[in-house]
Amino acid sequence: MTTLREYFQHKFNPLHVFCRLRRIGLPRSAARNVCWVYERGLYRFLL
């Protein structure tokens, strides 16, 4: 059984965020930049 923390780690993983941004039509470079900022500025503090 997965914990809530594991679930959020999986769903908010920067690679998953990148894929979702690409799926909605964001260009690769823009999605990469958004994910870089997200990973460095927010993801490390959330989980």
C-alpha positions, 0 to 999 in steps of 0.5 A: 500500500502506498502512502500519501507521500509516495503518491505525491512524489510520483504525481508531482515528479518533475518528469511527469510534470514535463510530460503533462506540459508537453501533452497539453501542447507546450513546446519542449524548450518551454516545458523544460524551462518550467520544469527546471524552475519547478524542480529547483524552486518548489519540488525540493521543498515540497517533498 
